[in-house]
C-alpha cells in the first residue's frame, strides 16, 4: 500500500534573472520517498494542464468580449517570449 501525502521539493534557479522556482512533487510511485521519473512527469503534466486551461479561458474571454483586435495589436508589438512587454 502506497503512503499518502509523501512529497519531494524541487528547486531550479535561472542565472540570468536570478529567479528561483520551487515545486512540490507528490511521490506516488513508491513508499520509499524516492522521486521517480513517473512522479516528475505526472506533476509536469498536471501543471501543464492547469496552464493550458488558464490560457484557453483567457482566449475565450478575449474573443467573447470583442477584444481580439486589441489582442492582435498587443501581440504585434509584444512577441511571445519578449521579456519586457509594453502594456
Residue frames as a rotation matrix with the C-alpha (Angstrom) as fourth column:
UNK 1
0.577 0.817 0.000 0.00
0.817 -0.577 0.000 0.00
0.000 0.000 -1.000 0.00
UNK 2
-0.215 -0.683 0.698 1.40
0.671 -0.622 -0.403 3.39
0.710 0.381 0.592 -1.01
UNK 3
-0.459 -0.025 -0.888 1.91
0.788 -0.473 -0.394 6.17
-0.411 -0.880 0.237 1.55
UNK 4
0.501 0.669 0.549 -0.27
0.810 -0.585 -0.028 9.26
0.303 0.459 -0.835 1.25
UNK 5
0.999 -0.009 0.040 0.97
-0.018 -0.975 0.222 12.87
0.037 -0.222 -0.974 1.25
UNK 6
0.281 -0.958 0.062 4.57
0.580 0.221 0.784 11.90
-0.764 -0.185 0.618 0.51
UNK 7
0.983 0.071 0.169 6.22
0.176 -0.612 -0.771 14.74
0.049 0.787 -0.615 -1.44
UNK 8
-0.005 -0.998 -0.067 9.63
0.937 -0.028 0.349 15.96
-0.350 -0.061 0.935 -2.54
UNK 9
0.716 0.166 -0.678 10.71
0.064 -0.983 -0.172 19.54
-0.695 0.080 -0.715 -3.13
UNK 10
0.104 -0.665 0.739 12.44
0.985 0.173 0.017 20.51
-0.139 0.726 0.673 -6.38
UNK 11
0.600 0.003 -0.800 14.12
0.134 -0.986 0.097 23.86
-0.789 -0.165 -0.592 -6.94
UNK 12
0.146 -0.554 0.819 15.60
0.989 0.095 -0.112 25.43
-0.016 0.827 0.562 -10.07
UNK 13
0.288 -0.132 -0.948 17.35
0.272 -0.938 0.214 28.78
-0.918 -0.319 -0.234 -10.45
UNK 14
0.747 -0.035 0.664 17.68
0.644 -0.210 -0.735 30.92
0.166 0.977 -0.134 -13.58
UNK 15
-0.082 -0.875 -0.477 21.14
0.897 -0.273 0.348 32.52
-0.435 -0.399 0.807 -13.53
UNK 16
-0.581 -0.121 0.805 20.10
0.628 -0.695 0.349 35.27
0.517 0.708 0.480 -15.97
UNK 17
0.088 0.729 0.679 17.19
-0.088 -0.673 0.734 36.58
0.992 -0.124 0.005 -13.90
UNK 18
-0.860 -0.488 0.150 18.31
-0.235 0.117 -0.965 35.20
0.453 -0.865 -0.215 -10.52
UNK 19
0.037 0.929 0.368 14.77
-0.983 -0.033 0.181 33.88
0.180 -0.368 0.912 -10.00
UNK 20
-0.941 -0.309 0.140 14.04
-0.337 0.901 -0.274 30.57
-0.041 -0.305 -0.951 -8.35
UNK 21
0.049 0.955 -0.292 11.13
-0.814 0.207 0.542 28.22
0.578 0.211 0.788 -8.97
UNK 22
-0.878 -0.253 0.405 10.14
-0.460 0.679 -0.572 25.66
-0.130 -0.689 -0.713 -6.37
UNK 23
0.038 0.912 -0.408 7.60
-0.766 0.289 0.574 22.88
0.641 0.291 0.710 -6.79
UNK 24
-0.283 0.017 0.959 6.34
-0.730 0.644 -0.227 20.10
-0.622 -0.765 -0.170 -4.56
UNK 25
-0.371 0.109 -0.922 6.29
-0.739 0.567 0.364 16.77
0.563 0.816 -0.130 -6.38
UNK 26
0.436 0.566 0.699 3.89
-0.853 0.507 0.121 14.16
-0.286 -0.649 0.705 -4.99
UNK 27
-0.721 -0.667 -0.188 5.58
-0.692 0.710 0.134 10.77
0.044 0.227 -0.973 -4.76
UNK 28
0.322 0.925 0.201 3.08
-0.894 0.367 -0.256 8.18
-0.310 -0.098 0.946 -5.91
UNK 29
0.394 -0.187 -0.900 5.29
-0.640 0.647 -0.414 5.53
0.660 0.739 0.135 -7.47
UNK 30
-0.135 -0.502 -0.854 6.83
0.336 0.788 -0.516 4.12
0.932 -0.357 0.062 -4.27
UNK 31
0.861 0.473 -0.187 6.77
0.281 -0.138 0.950 4.15
0.423 -0.870 -0.252 -0.47
UNK 32
0.270 -0.874 -0.404 10.46
0.963 0.250 0.102 4.99
0.012 -0.416 0.909 -0.06
UNK 33
0.646 0.026 -0.763 10.36
0.230 -0.959 0.163 8.76
-0.727 -0.281 -0.626 -0.59
UNK 34
-0.526 -0.839 0.142 12.34
0.336 -0.051 0.940 8.49
-0.781 0.542 0.309 -3.80
UNK 35
0.292 0.596 -0.748 11.23
-0.504 -0.569 -0.650 10.73
-0.813 0.567 0.134 -6.66
UNK 36
-0.287 -0.305 0.908 11.00
0.543 0.729 0.416 8.70
-0.789 0.612 -0.043 -9.85
UNK 37
-0.993 -0.117 0.010 10.68
0.065 -0.477 0.877 9.83
-0.098 0.871 0.481 -13.46
UNK 38
-0.405 0.913 0.039 6.99
0.730 0.297 0.616 8.85
0.551 0.278 -0.787 -13.35
UNK 39
0.127 0.430 -0.894 6.37
0.905 -0.420 -0.074 11.23
-0.407 -0.799 -0.442 -10.42
UNK 40
-0.584 -0.439 -0.683 8.07
0.162 -0.887 0.432 14.15
-0.796 0.142 0.589 -12.16
UNK 41
-0.966 0.208 0.155 6.25
0.145 -0.061 0.988 13.56
0.215 0.976 0.028 -15.44
UNK 42
-0.156 0.966 -0.207 2.85
0.923 0.217 0.317 13.29
0.352 -0.142 -0.925 -13.75
UNK 43
0.093 0.145 -0.985 3.39
0.682 -0.730 -0.043 16.56
-0.725 -0.668 -0.167 -11.89
UNK 44
-0.817 -0.424 -0.392 4.64
0.003 -0.681 0.732 18.35
-0.577 0.597 0.558 -15.02
UNK 45
-0.757 0.606 0.244 1.61
0.461 0.232 0.856 17.12
0.462 0.761 -0.456 -16.95
UNK 46
0.095 0.805 -0.586 -0.72
0.994 -0.113 0.006 18.30
-0.061 -0.583 -0.810 -14.16
UNK 47
-0.162 -0.240 -0.957 0.91
0.352 -0.920 0.171 21.75
-0.922 -0.309 0.234 -14.16
UNK 48
-0.981 -0.190 0.046 0.81
0.094 -0.253 0.963 21.92
-0.171 0.949 0.266 -17.98
UNK 49
-0.411 0.901 0.142 -2.92
0.797 0.279 0.535 21.14
0.442 0.333 -0.833 -17.99
UNK 50
0.194 0.445 -0.874 -3.59
0.824 -0.557 -0.101 23.90
-0.532 -0.701 -0.475 -15.43
UNK 51
-0.487 -0.458 -0.744 -1.70
0.024 -0.858 0.512 26.47
-0.873 0.232 0.429 -17.50
UNK 52
-0.951 0.179 0.253 -3.29
0.281 0.152 0.948 25.30
0.131 0.972 -0.195 -20.77
UNK 53
-0.089 0.985 -0.146 -6.78
0.978 0.115 0.176 25.60
0.190 -0.127 -0.974 -19.25
UNK 54
0.095 0.065 -0.993 -6.00
0.548 -0.836 -0.002 29.09
-0.831 -0.545 -0.115 -17.90
UNK 55
-0.811 -0.445 -0.379 -4.76
-0.072 -0.568 0.820 30.27
-0.580 0.692 0.429 -21.31
UNK 56
-0.747 0.602 0.282 -7.78
0.556 0.333 0.762 28.81
0.365 0.726 -0.583 -23.10
UNK 57
0.145 0.806 -0.574 -10.07
0.967 -0.238 -0.089 30.52
-0.208 -0.543 -0.814 -20.60
UNK 58
-0.220 -0.322 -0.921 -8.28
0.206 -0.938 0.279 33.84
-0.954 -0.128 0.272 -21.23
UNK 59
-0.989 -0.148 0.016 -8.58
0.038 -0.145 0.989 33.47
-0.144 0.978 0.149 -25.01
UNK 60
-0.349 0.934 0.078 -12.30
0.891 0.305 0.338 32.72
0.291 0.188 -0.938 -24.64
UNK 61
0.191 0.377 -0.906 -12.71
0.705 -0.695 -0.140 35.93
-0.683 -0.612 -0.398 -22.62
UNK 62
-0.632 -0.528 -0.567 -10.81
-0.006 -0.728 0.685 37.97
-0.775 0.437 0.457 -25.23
UNK 63
-0.946 0.277 0.169 -12.94
0.219 0.160 0.962 36.69
0.239 0.947 -0.212 -28.10
UNK 64
-0.204 0.940 -0.272 -16.26
0.969 0.234 0.080 36.72
0.139 -0.248 -0.959 -26.20
UNK 65
0.309 0.301 -0.902 -15.84
0.617 -0.786 -0.051 40.36
-0.724 -0.541 -0.428 -25.18
UNK 66
0.889 0.166 0.428 -14.72
0.457 -0.410 -0.789 41.56
0.045 0.897 -0.440 -28.61
UNK 67
0.698 -0.679 -0.227 -11.09
-0.411 -0.640 0.649 42.28
-0.586 -0.360 -0.726 -27.73
UNK 68
0.596 -0.483 0.642 -9.48
0.632 0.775 -0.005 40.17
-0.495 0.409 0.767 -30.45
UNK 69
0.689 -0.342 0.639 -8.29
0.405 -0.550 -0.730 43.21
0.601 0.762 -0.240 -32.46
UNK 70
0.693 -0.431 0.577 -6.69
-0.674 -0.671 0.309 44.77
0.254 -0.603 -0.756 -29.37
UNK 71
0.652 -0.436 0.621 -5.10
-0.143 0.734 0.665 41.42
-0.745 -0.522 0.416 -28.51
UNK 72
0.663 -0.394 0.636 -3.71
0.748 0.393 -0.536 41.08
-0.039 0.831 0.555 -32.04
UNK 73
0.690 -0.390 0.609 -2.26
-0.093 -0.883 -0.460 44.60
0.717 0.261 -0.646 -31.83
UNK 74
0.706 -0.418 0.571 -0.70
-0.658 -0.092 0.747 43.82
-0.259 -0.904 -0.340 -28.45
UNK 75
0.627 -0.449 0.637 0.94
0.316 0.893 0.319 40.67
-0.712 0.001 0.702 -29.86
UNK 76
0.781 -0.338 0.526 2.30
0.492 -0.187 -0.850 42.57
0.386 0.922 0.021 -32.84
UNK 77
0.443 -0.602 0.664 4.34
-0.463 -0.788 -0.405 44.85
0.768 -0.128 -0.628 -30.57
UNK 78
0.014 -0.381 0.924 5.00
-0.970 0.221 0.106 42.26
-0.245 -0.898 -0.367 -27.84
UNK 79
0.103 0.024 -0.994 6.01
-0.623 0.781 -0.045 38.97
0.775 0.624 0.095 -29.46
UNK 80
0.964 0.253 -0.085 5.76
-0.124 0.704 0.699 35.78
0.237 -0.663 0.710 -27.45
UNK 81
0.476 -0.820 -0.317 8.87
0.860 0.509 -0.028 35.40
0.184 -0.260 0.948 -25.35
UNK 82
0.009 -0.485 0.874 9.66
0.131 -0.866 -0.482 39.12
0.991 0.119 0.056 -25.11
UNK 83
-0.441 -0.324 -0.837 10.98
0.808 0.263 -0.527 39.90
0.391 -0.909 0.146 -21.64
UNK 84
-0.793 0.092 -0.602 9.59
0.292 -0.809 -0.509 43.45
-0.534 -0.580 0.615 -21.31
UNK 85
-0.275 0.752 0.599 6.05
0.931 0.052 0.361 43.69
0.241 0.657 -0.714 -22.68
UNK 86
-0.998 0.027 0.060 4.73
-0.037 -0.987 -0.159 47.24
0.055 -0.161 0.985 -23.07
UNK 87
-0.413 0.903 -0.118 1.23
0.889 0.372 -0.268 47.48
-0.198 -0.216 -0.956 -21.66
